[in-house]
Amino acid sequence: MYFKNQKFLVAGISKSGAASASFLLDRGAAVYLYDDFAAEGVRRTMEELAGRGAHIVRAESLAEAAEQCDVLVLSPGIPIDHELPVAFRRRKKRILGEAELGCLYLRAPVVAVTGTNGKTTTVTMIDEIFRAAGLRSCACGNIGVPAVSCADTLGYDDVAVMEVSSFQLETLSSIRPHVAVITNIAEDHLDRHYSMENYIYLKAKLLRNMRESEFAVLNRDDAAVRALAQDLRCGVRWFSVRERTEGAYLYDGGLYFENEKIMDAAQLSLKGEHNVKNALAAICAAKLLGVESGVAARALERMRGVRHRVERIAQVNGVTYIDDSKGTNVDATLTAVSCMEAETVLLLGGRDKGYDYDKLFSGLKDSRVVQFVLYGENRFKLLNSAVRQNESRITLVSGFDLAVRVGAMAAKAGQCVLLSPASSSFDEFTGYEERGERFARIVEGLREESLEQGGAFGVG
């Protein structure tokens, strides 16, 4: 791609859009910026990029800019059937995502991870293992650092560990990882992808370009993932907590890779069966890149948890507050609840992603949840599912802040308040991170109020 004689329209000036624009400006391209979200941070970023030569496009000039520009660089937050990419397709113009741009120019080998749940934890585990092995590794993609930002900083001897979402896969065609990991496939994002068939098709795109010298690491315990192994040209390795298999597996309390015991499951710093699965996937990927077993074991023993994923925030008046804001789908919330060791008040709600919540309330019948606080845009849909499942331990509120405070009032000493919403955050927030941070601030406010009142149980 020759940058200096093409005009690029970057749509969506979030972290990935800003990184794309910066990458293109550094190469002398004409860059046009558009975002219909008028947040202060977005405006400030656009002004900074304009100071480097980019052109800001207003809504009334968007059609003209689309006519003038040669390439659309699309934020993952904008669906492929939005009117802007549709207009570019009609004109037979190129559409790229930031991840695609990054993959086109990355020199480092890529270990790519996708799946419905466990992506971020698995990427973090792999990155930690590589770093412990002395490799220069960068966790990038959907995890926070745009892939395009690594194009200039990583060399041929380094490794890019990339988290890849289904949103990114809509515009990602050039990725050819040395190792591709698919953690699982469950119902998610059907409000955007319309059907499970399309969602599975997008996940399978990660494997499309892989050849004989590369490896797919697949979850053998997941039927939808297992089916993706058919007709692959690359090598396939599995991970499983149910059976011994070619790859990594759990056996008699130990984590093994191809008959070699790597460590005891009890040694993992992150607990729960879901983290055993994540660790097996990480071990498999690391061993395929030649990492010594002892190095992998020590890294997994020391690893800290991922932000906003079953993260203990504080204890106030004997109530423990747990942030699982990253739990944006039904399966993630079921997993988070299964980790609870005490009776739990569960905060559910946000923006609907197309789920049937009957599965959620059915799956929680015999759990430690003692009260549900429903909030957000989808609170009535959640309520209807609860009623269908004969669940009556319900409190219904409108907004997030009130939901947290109601949860605090409902919880007794020795219990937990768990934020695991089974919904996206976009009714009130810019992302699950902002929702998790708000949760932490509200809990901190509760802590300060308790201190002022001389809380009977203290604060931890």
C-alpha positions as CSV (number, residue, x, y, z in Angstrom):
1,M,0.0,0.0,0.0
2,Y,1.4,3.4,-1.1
3,F,0.3,5.9,1.5
4,K,1.2,9.2,0.0
5,N,-1.2,9.2,-2.9
6,Q,-4.3,7.9,-1.1
7,K,-6.8,9.5,1.2
8,F,-7.9,7.6,4.3
9,L,-11.1,8.3,6.2
10,V,-10.7,7.0,9.8
11,A,-14.2,6.5,11.3
12,G,-14.4,6.2,15.1
13,I,-11.6,8.1,17.0
14,S,-11.4,5.8,19.9
15,K,-8.0,4.2,21.0
16,S,-7.8,2.1,17.8
17,G,-8.9,4.9,15.5
18,A,-6.5,7.3,17.0
19,A,-3.7,4.8,16.6
20,S,-4.6,4.2,13.0
21,A,-4.7,7.9,12.2
22,S,-1.3,8.4,13.9
23,F,0.2,5.4,11.9
24,L,-1.1,6.8,8.6
25,L,0.1,10.4,9.3
26,D,3.6,9.1,10.2
27,R,3.7,7.7,6.6
28,G,2.6,10.8,4.9
29,A,-1.0,9.8,4.1
30,A,-3.9,12.3,3.8
31,V,-6.1,11.5,6.8
32,Y,-9.7,12.5,7.4
33,L,-11.3,12.0,10.9
34,Y,-14.9,11.4,11.7
35,D,-16.7,10.4,14.9
36,D,-20.4,11.0,15.8
37,F,-19.6,10.6,19.5
38,A,-18.9,14.1,20.9
39,A,-17.2,13.1,24.1
40,E,-14.5,15.5,25.4
41,G,-11.8,12.9,25.0
42,V,-12.7,12.2,21.4
43,R,-12.7,15.9,20.6
44,R,-9.3,16.4,22.2
45,T,-7.8,13.5,20.3
46,M,-9.2,14.8,17.0
47,E,-7.7,18.2,17.7
48,E,-4.3,16.8,18.5
49,L,-4.4,14.8,15.3
50,A,-5.5,17.8,13.3
51,G,-2.5,19.6,14.7
52,R,-0.4,17.0,12.9
53,G,-2.2,17.5,9.6
54,A,-5.4,15.4,9.8
55,H,-8.7,16.9,8.5
56,I,-11.7,16.8,10.8
57,V,-15.0,15.9,9.0
58,R,-18.3,17.2,10.3
59,A,-21.5,15.2,9.9
60,E,-22.8,17.5,7.2
61,S,-19.7,16.9,5.1
62,L,-19.4,13.1,5.6
63,A,-21.0,12.1,2.3
64,E,-18.5,14.4,0.5
65,A,-15.6,12.9,2.4
66,A,-16.7,9.4,1.6
67,E,-16.7,10.4,-2.0
68,Q,-13.2,11.9,-1.9
69,C,-11.5,9.2,0.2
70,D,-10.0,6.0,-1.2
71,V,-9.9,3.9,2.0
72,L,-12.1,3.6,5.0
73,V,-10.4,2.7,8.3
74,L,-13.3,1.5,10.5
75,S,-13.4,1.4,14.3
76,P,-14.5,-2.0,15.7
77,G,-17.3,-0.1,17.4
78,I,-18.9,0.6,14.0
79,P,-20.7,-2.4,12.5
80,I,-19.9,-3.5,8.9
81,D,-23.5,-2.9,7.9
82,H,-23.4,0.8,9.0
83,E,-24.3,3.3,6.3
84,L,-20.7,4.5,6.0
85,P,-19.0,1.1,5.1
86,V,-22.0,0.3,3.0
87,A,-21.3,3.5,1.0
88,F,-17.7,2.5,0.5
89,R,-18.6,-1.0,-0.6
90,R,-21.0,0.4,-3.2
91,R,-18.2,2.4,-4.6
92,K,-15.9,-0.7,-4.5
93,K,-13.5,1.1,-2.2
94,R,-11.3,-0.6,0.4
95,I,-12.4,-1.0,4.0
96,L,-9.9,-1.8,6.7
97,G,-10.0,-2.2,10.4
98,E,-7.2,-1.1,12.7
99,A,-6.3,-4.7,13.4
100,E,-6.0,-5.4,9.7
101,L,-3.8,-2.4,9.3
102,G,-1.6,-3.6,12.1
103,C,-1.4,-7.2,10.7
104,L,-0.4,-5.9,7.3
105,Y,2.7,-4.2,8.7
106,L,3.6,-6.3,11.8
107,R,7.0,-7.9,11.5
108,A,6.8,-10.0,14.7
109,P,5.1,-13.4,14.7
110,V,1.6,-13.3,16.1
111,V,-0.1,-15.5,18.7
112,A,-3.8,-14.6,18.3
113,V,-6.6,-15.4,20.7
114,T,-10.3,-15.2,20.1
115,G,-13.4,-16.8,21.7
116,T,-16.5,-15.7,23.6
117,N,-14.9,-15.8,27.1
118,G,-11.4,-16.0,28.5
119,K,-9.7,-14.1,25.7
120,T,-8.1,-11.4,27.9
121,T,-7.0,-13.8,30.6
122,T,-5.5,-16.2,28.1
123,V,-3.7,-13.4,26.3
124,T,-2.3,-12.1,29.6
125,M,-1.2,-15.6,30.6
126,I,0.6,-16.1,27.3
127,D,2.2,-12.7,27.4
128,E,3.4,-13.2,31.0
129,I,4.9,-16.6,30.1
130,F,6.8,-15.1,27.1
131,R,8.1,-12.3,29.2
132,A,9.3,-14.7,31.9
133,A,11.1,-16.6,29.1
134,G,13.0,-13.5,28.1
135,L,11.1,-12.7,25.0
136,R,10.0,-9.2,24.0
137,S,6.3,-9.6,24.0
138,C,3.4,-7.2,23.6
139,A,-0.2,-8.0,24.6
140,C,-2.2,-6.1,22.0
141,G,-5.4,-5.9,20.0
142,N,-8.7,-5.9,21.8
143,I,-6.9,-6.1,25.2
144,G,-6.1,-2.3,25.0
145,V,-2.9,-1.7,23.0
146,P,-3.8,-1.3,19.3
147,A,-2.0,-3.8,17.0
148,V,-1.0,-1.0,14.7
149,S,0.9,0.6,17.6
150,C,3.2,-2.5,17.6
151,A,4.1,-2.3,13.9
152,D,7.0,0.0,14.5
153,T,8.1,-1.2,17.9
154,L,8.2,-5.0,17.5
155,G,10.9,-6.7,15.4
156,Y,11.2,-10.2,13.9
157,D,12.5,-11.7,17.1
158,D,9.7,-10.4,19.2
159,V,6.1,-11.7,19.7
160,A,2.7,-10.0,19.4
161,V,0.1,-11.7,21.5
162,M,-3.1,-10.4,20.0
163,E,-6.6,-10.5,21.5
164,V,-9.1,-10.5,18.5
165,S,-12.8,-9.8,18.9
166,S,-15.6,-10.7,16.6
167,F,-16.0,-7.0,15.9
168,Q,-12.4,-6.8,14.7
169,L,-12.8,-10.0,12.6
170,E,-15.5,-8.3,10.5
171,T,-12.7,-6.3,8.8
172,L,-9.7,-8.6,9.4
173,S,-8.6,-10.6,6.4
174,S,-4.7,-10.6,6.4
175,I,-4.0,-12.1,9.8
176,R,-1.9,-15.2,9.7
177,P,-0.9,-16.1,13.2
178,H,1.9,-18.6,14.0
179,V,-0.4,-19.9,16.8
180,A,-4.2,-19.2,16.9
181,V,-6.2,-20.0,20.0
182,I,-10.0,-20.3,20.2
183,T,-11.1,-20.5,23.8
184,N,-14.8,-21.3,23.4
185,I,-17.9,-20.2,21.5
186,A,-21.1,-19.3,23.2
187,E,-24.0,-17.0,22.4
188,D,-22.8,-13.3,22.2
189,H,-23.2,-10.1,20.3
190,L,-26.3,-11.4,18.4
191,D,-27.6,-7.9,18.3
192,R,-24.8,-7.1,15.9
193,H,-24.0,-10.4,14.2
194,Y,-27.7,-11.6,13.9
195,S,-27.2,-15.3,14.2
196,M,-24.9,-17.9,15.8
197,E,-23.9,-19.1,12.3
198,N,-22.5,-15.7,11.4
199,Y,-20.8,-15.4,14.8
200,I,-19.1,-18.7,14.4
201,Y,-18.1,-17.8,10.8
202,L,-16.4,-14.7,12.1
203,K,-14.5,-16.6,14.8
204,A,-13.4,-19.1,12.2
205,K,-11.8,-16.3,10.1
206,L,-8.9,-16.3,12.5
207,L,-7.9,-19.7,11.1
208,R,-8.5,-19.1,7.4
209,N,-5.0,-18.1,6.3
210,M,-3.0,-20.6,8.4
211,R,-0.8,-23.2,6.7
212,E,1.1,-26.3,7.5
213,S,3.9,-24.7,9.6
214,E,1.3,-23.0,11.9
215,F,-0.9,-24.3,14.7
216,A,-4.5,-23.9,15.8
217,V,-5.0,-24.4,19.6
218,L,-8.6,-25.4,20.0
219,N,-10.9,-26.2,23.0
220,R,-11.7,-29.9,22.6
221,D,-14.5,-29.7,25.2
222,D,-16.5,-27.2,23.1
223,A,-18.4,-28.7,20.3
224,A,-18.6,-25.6,18.2
225,V,-14.8,-25.0,18.5
226,R,-14.1,-28.7,17.8
227,A,-16.0,-28.5,14.6
228,L,-13.6,-25.8,13.3
229,A,-10.8,-28.3,13.0
230,Q,-12.3,-29.8,9.9
231,D,-10.4,-29.0,6.7
232,L,-7.7,-26.9,8.3
233,R,-4.3,-26.9,6.6
234,C,-2.4,-26.0,9.8
235,G,-1.5,-28.3,12.6
236,V,-4.1,-28.7,15.4
237,R,-3.4,-29.0,19.1
238,W,-6.2,-29.3,21.7
239,F,-6.7,-28.3,25.3
240,S,-9.2,-30.1,27.5
241,V,-10.2,-30.5,31.2
242,R,-12.2,-33.7,30.3
243,E,-9.8,-36.0,28.5
244,R,-6.1,-36.6,27.7
245,T,-5.5,-35.3,24.2
246,E,-2.9,-34.2,21.7
247,G,-1.9,-30.9,23.3
248,A,-2.6,-29.7,26.9
249,Y,-4.9,-31.3,29.3
250,L,-6.0,-31.7,32.9
251,Y,-5.3,-35.1,34.4
252,D,-5.4,-36.2,38.1
253,G,-5.1,-32.6,39.3
254,G,-2.1,-31.8,37.0
255,L,-1.7,-29.7,33.9
256,Y,0.1,-31.6,31.2
257,F,1.4,-30.9,27.7
258,E,1.9,-34.0,25.5
259,N,2.4,-36.3,28.5
260,E,4.7,-33.9,30.4
261,K,3.4,-32.6,33.7
262,I,3.8,-28.8,33.7
263,M,2.4,-28.0,37.2
264,D,-0.4,-28.9,39.6
265,A,-3.7,-27.1,39.0
266,A,-3.7,-26.0,42.6
267,Q,-0.5,-24.0,41.9
268,L,-2.3,-21.6,39.6
269,S,-2.7,-18.1,41.1
270,L,-6.1,-17.7,39.4
271,K,-8.7,-20.1,40.6
272,G,-11.7,-21.8,39.0
273,E,-12.1,-24.3,36.2
274,H,-12.4,-21.5,33.7
275,N,-8.9,-20.4,34.6
276,V,-7.6,-24.0,34.3
277,K,-8.9,-24.0,30.7
278,N,-7.2,-20.6,30.1
279,A,-4.0,-21.9,31.6
280,L,-4.0,-25.0,29.4
281,A,-4.5,-22.9,26.3
282,A,-1.7,-20.6,27.3
283,I,0.6,-23.6,28.1
284,C,-0.1,-25.1,24.7
285,A,0.6,-21.9,22.9
286,A,3.8,-21.3,24.9
287,K,5.2,-24.8,24.4
288,L,4.5,-24.6,20.6
289,L,6.9,-21.6,20.6
290,G,9.5,-23.5,22.6
291,V,9.1,-22.1,26.1
292,E,10.6,-24.3,28.8
293,S,8.0,-25.9,31.1
294,G,9.4,-24.6,34.3
295,V,9.3,-21.0,33.0
296,A,5.6,-21.4,32.1
297,A,4.7,-22.9,35.4
298,R,6.4,-20.1,37.4
299,A,4.7,-17.4,35.3
300,L,1.3,-18.9,35.9
301,E,2.0,-19.3,39.7
302,R,2.8,-15.6,40.0
303,M,0.3,-14.1,37.6
304,R,-2.2,-11.5,39.0
305,G,-5.8,-11.4,37.9
306,V,-7.2,-9.4,35.0
307,R,-8.9,-6.0,35.8
308,H,-12.7,-6.1,35.9
309,R,-12.8,-10.0,35.8
310,V,-14.0,-11.4,39.2
311,E,-11.8,-8.7,40.8
312,R,-12.1,-8.1,44.6
313,I,-12.6,-4.4,45.1
314,A,-13.1,-4.0,48.9
315,Q,-14.9,-5.2,52.0
316,V,-17.2,-2.7,53.7
317,N,-19.1,-3.5,56.8
318,G,-18.4,-7.2,56.3
319,V,-19.7,-7.2,52.7
320,T,-17.2,-8.1,49.9
321,Y,-17.6,-6.2,46.6
322,I,-16.5,-8.1,43.4
323,D,-16.1,-6.3,40.0
324,D,-16.8,-8.6,37.0
325,S,-17.8,-5.8,34.7
326,K,-16.1,-7.7,31.9
327,G,-18.9,-10.3,32.3
328,T,-21.0,-9.0,29.4
329,N,-22.6,-12.3,28.3
330,V,-24.6,-15.0,30.0
331,D,-21.9,-17.6,30.1
332,A,-19.4,-15.2,31.6
333,T,-21.9,-14.3,34.4
334,L,-22.6,-18.0,35.1
335,T,-18.8,-18.6,35.4
336,A,-18.4,-15.6,37.7
337,V,-21.2,-16.8,40.0
338,S,-19.7,-20.3,40.1
339,C,-16.5,-18.7,41.6
340,M,-18.4,-17.2,44.5
341,E,-17.7,-18.8,47.9
342,A,-20.3,-16.9,49.9
343,E,-24.0,-15.9,49.4
344,T,-24.1,-13.2,46.7
345,V,-26.3,-10.3,45.7
346,L,-25.9,-10.1,41.9
347,L,-26.2,-6.9,39.8
348,L,-27.5,-7.6,36.3
349,G,-28.2,-5.2,33.4
350,G,-27.2,-2.7,30.8
351,R,-27.8,-2.8,27.1
352,D,-29.2,-6.0,25.6
353,K,-26.9,-7.9,23.2
354,G,-29.7,-10.2,21.9
355,Y,-29.7,-12.9,24.6
356,D,-32.3,-15.3,25.9
357,Y,-31.9,-14.6,29.6
358,D,-34.0,-17.7,30.5
359,K,-30.7,-19.7,30.4
360,L,-29.2,-17.3,32.9
361,F,-31.9,-17.6,35.5
362,S,-32.3,-21.3,35.0
363,G,-28.5,-21.8,35.5
364,L,-28.5,-19.7,38.7
365,K,-31.3,-21.7,40.5
366,D,-28.9,-23.7,42.7
367,S,-26.2,-21.0,42.9
368,R,-25.1,-18.9,45.9
369,V,-27.2,-15.9,44.6
370,V,-29.7,-14.8,47.2
371,Q,-30.9,-11.5,45.5
372,F,-30.9,-10.1,42.0
373,V,-30.8,-6.4,41.4
374,L,-31.9,-5.6,37.8
375,Y,-31.1,-2.2,36.2
376,G,-30.4,-0.6,32.8
377,E,-32.1,-0.6,29.4
378,N,-32.7,-4.3,29.5
379,R,-34.1,-4.6,33.0
380,F,-37.6,-5.5,31.9
381,K,-36.3,-8.2,29.5
382,L,-34.3,-9.6,32.4
383,L,-37.4,-9.4,34.7
384,N,-39.5,-11.3,32.2
385,S,-37.0,-14.1,32.0
386,A,-36.8,-14.2,35.8
387,V,-40.6,-14.5,36.1
388,R,-40.6,-17.3,33.5
389,Q,-38.1,-19.2,35.6
390,N,-40.2,-18.6,38.8
391,E,-37.5,-16.4,40.3
392,S,-38.9,-13.9,42.8
393,R,-35.8,-12.6,44.6
394,I,-35.8,-9.5,42.4
395,T,-35.3,-5.8,42.9
396,L,-35.8,-3.5,39.9
397,V,-34.2,-0.1,39.6
398,S,-33.4,2.2,36.7
399,G,-29.8,3.3,36.7
400,F,-26.4,1.8,37.6
401,D,-25.5,3.9,40.6
402,L,-28.8,3.2,42.4
403,A,-28.4,-0.5,41.6
404,V,-25.0,-0.6,43.4
405,R,-26.4,1.2,46.4
406,V,-29.5,-1.1,46.5
407,G,-27.2,-4.1,46.3
408,A,-25.2,-2.8,49.2
409,M,-28.4,-2.3,51.3
410,A,-29.6,-5.9,50.4
411,A,-26.3,-7.6,51.3
412,K,-25.6,-8.8,54.8
413,A,-22.2,-9.2,56.5
414,G,-20.4,-12.3,55.2
415,Q,-22.1,-11.9,51.8
416,C,-20.8,-10.6,48.4
417,V,-22.1,-8.0,46.0
418,L,-21.1,-9.1,42.5
419,L,-21.3,-6.9,39.5
420,S,-21.5,-9.4,36.6
421,P,-24.1,-7.8,34.3
422,A,-24.5,-10.3,31.4
423,S,-25.0,-7.2,29.3
424,S,-23.0,-4.5,27.5
425,S,-22.3,-1.2,29.2
426,F,-23.3,1.1,26.4
427,D,-26.5,2.3,27.9
428,E,-24.6,4.5,30.4
429,F,-20.9,4.0,29.8
430,T,-18.3,4.0,27.0
431,G,-17.2,0.5,27.9
432,Y,-17.0,-2.2,30.6
433,E,-13.8,-0.5,32.0
434,E,-15.7,2.7,32.7
435,R,-18.5,0.7,34.3
436,G,-16.1,-1.2,36.5
437,E,-14.3,2.1,37.5
438,R,-17.7,3.6,38.5
439,F,-18.5,0.5,40.6
440,A,-15.2,0.9,42.4
441,R,-15.8,4.7,43.1
442,I,-19.3,4.0,44.5
443,V,-17.9,1.2,46.7
444,E,-15.2,3.7,47.9
445,G,-18.0,6.1,48.7
446,L,-19.7,3.5,50.8
447,R,-16.4,2.8,52.6
448,E,-16.0,6.5,53.4
449,E,-19.6,6.7,54.6
450,S,-18.9,3.7,56.8
451,L,-15.8,5.2,58.3
452,E,-17.7,8.5,59.1
453,Q,-20.4,6.5,60.8
454,G,-17.9,4.2,62.6
455,G,-19.0,1.0,60.8
456,A,-19.5,-1.9,63.1
457,F,-17.6,-4.4,61.0
458,G,-14.8,-2.1,59.8
459,V,-13.4,-1.9,56.3
460,G,-10.9,-4.2,54.5
